[in-house]
Structure formats: structure tokens, C-alpha cells
């Protein structure tokens, strides 16, 4: 395992899994939110995000969690392991809500500086509007992954714990 792609919808636990997996393997972790956002919640333009994602893909080792689906096929081509975190809409929304409370007013480690956690109604609308379409995109990606890729679908905390327990600590 040298290049790991982690996908899932908001609140699925991508960042948390990436950090845990990075700690166990020693692989560098890349969070899509650090590419998507500039400080102060300023969104990068699409071309800049694509360029930054492609720079990560070119590296020899990485754990890359998150979106910018425009680059997913390139990322899939480069990864050796694809992990899909597939959790229910209600659980994911609850997790986002809890995260907003826990980290309110602070920038999380998977976000740029000056991006304090907040209650963003538009983000909750985004989660609602994309719940079916986004999941279908991930299903399609997972199904398209060639047999040379290790594909792992995790749908419970128990499955995640079992997966991490099987990973040797570096």
C-alpha cells in the first residue's frame, strides 16, 4: 500500500480514516479541503484545484482523501488502494452537526488557517441536494476500478476498526 484513495460523502469520516491510516503506515496524508479552500474560506478555482491534485497524484506515496471528482479517474489510475466509506445520510449529517459543535470557531487540521468551523446552512443543503447523485458517482467509480486495484468498502465503525487493526504499524 503506497497510494491510497479515500472517497465518501460529507461526514463519512474520510479525514479521520486518512489520519489514522497515515499514522499506522507512515504515508503522507493529503486532505482535499486544503486544496479546495484558501485561508478565509476562499474557494480555489477549478483549474488550480486540478493542478494541485495532479501534483499529489504524481508523488510516489500518498493517502489522498476527498473530492474534486474531476480528477478521480487520474487518482484512481495512480492509486493502488481505493477505500470507499459508505454511511447513511442521517449518520453523516449527524456527524457534520457534531463536528460543527465540537470545533465551532476553530480551524480543523484538515482545513487551511482562518477557516473556522461554523454552522453553514448552505453546506447542509449541499449534503441534501447531492446525497443520491454523489453516492452514484462513487458507486460508478468503485465499479470502474480495475481488478489490479485493492478495493475496500467500509460501512460501519466496526469494519473501519477491523481494517485498521490489520494494517501493520510502521
N, C-alpha and C positions, 0 to 999 in steps of 0.2 A: 504494500500500500504506500504509494508515493504521491499520488494526485487524487484527492477526494472531492467530489462534487456533492454538496448537500442542498437539496431542494425541499420546499414545503411552503405552505401558505402562511400569512402572518400569524404569529402566536404558536406556531408548531414546535418551536424550540430549536431552530437551526443554529442560532448563535451559541446557545448553551451547549448543544452537542458538539459544535465545532471547537469550542474552548476545551471541553472535556477530552475530546479525541486528540486535539493538539497537545494537551498536557501528557497524555499517555504515549503518543508516538514521537513527539518532538518535531512534528511537521509544523511549518509556519501556517498560521490561520489568517485568512482574508475575509473580512465582513463586507458584504455588498453595500451596506449603509455608509461605510467610509468612502466608497466610490460614488454612490448615488448623491450624497449630500456634501456640501461645503459647510464650513462653520456658519452658524446662524440660520440653519435650516434653508440654505440656498441650494436649490437643485442644480446639479451639473447638467449641461446639455447632453443630448443623446450621443453625439459623436465623441465627446470627451469620455463619457462612461464606457463606450465601446472600446476606445483606445486603451483606457486603464485596465479594463477586463482582459483584453488581448495581451497586455504586458504580463499580467498574472498568469494567464494560460501558458505563456512561453517559458515560464520558470520550470525547473526540474522537479520541485516539490511544492505542494500546497494542499491546504484544506480550504476550499472556497465555498462559502455558504451564501445562498440567497439568489436573488433575481437577476434582473436585466436579461430577460429571456431572449433578446435579440442576439445574445452571444452564447446561448445554451448549447447549440449544436457544436460550436467550436470548443466549448468547455467539455462537452461530452466526448468529443473526439480525442482530447488530451488526457482526460481523467482515466484512471484505472478502476476506480470505485465510484458508484453512484448510489447515494443514500437518499431515500425519499421518506420524509416524516409526514405521515398521513393521519391527521387527527380531525375530529369533528369540528364543525363550525362553532358550536356552542362552547366547547372546551377552548378552542383557540381564542375566541372573543373574550372569554373569562380570563385567560392568561394575559391578554393585552391589557385588559382593565386592571388586573392585579399589578402588572408591571408599571402601569401609569401611576398607580397609588404609591407603590414601593419606591420608585425612582423619581417621583414628581419633582421638577425643578432642578434635577441633576442630569448631566450628560452621561449616558451609559458608556461602557468601554468599547462597545461596538458602533459608536457614533462619533462624529467629529466633535471637537470642542465647541462650546456655545450652541449646542443642540439639546437643551434641557427637555427631559421627558415632560409631556403635557397631555391633557385630555383634548384630543383633536377629533371633533365630530366628523370631519371630512375623512379621516383615516378609518373610522368605524363604517362610514358609508362605503368607502373603497372595499373594505373587507366584505361587506354585504353584497355589493354590486358584482364583485369578481369571484364570489365563492364557488360558483359552478364552472365558469369559464377557465379560471386559473387552475382549478383542480384538473379539468380536462386536458389542459396544456401539459401538466405534469404527468398525467397518465400517458399521454401520447409520447412524451419524451422517454418515459420509463420503458414503454413498449418498443420504441425505436432503438434503444440501446443495443448495440451488437453483443453477441454471446461472449465476446472477449472481455467484456466489462463485468466486474463483480457488481451485481445489483442487490441492494438491500432495502426492503420496505419495512419501516418501523411504525407501529400504530398504537403503542402503549408504553408507559413508563417502564414496565417490566421488560419489554422487548429491548428498550434502549439500554437498561442496566445490564441485561444479559449480553448484548452486543459489546458494550464497553468492557465487561468482565473478560471477554475472550481476547481482547487486544492486549498484547504484551506492553508493559511499561518500559519506555526506553531509558 
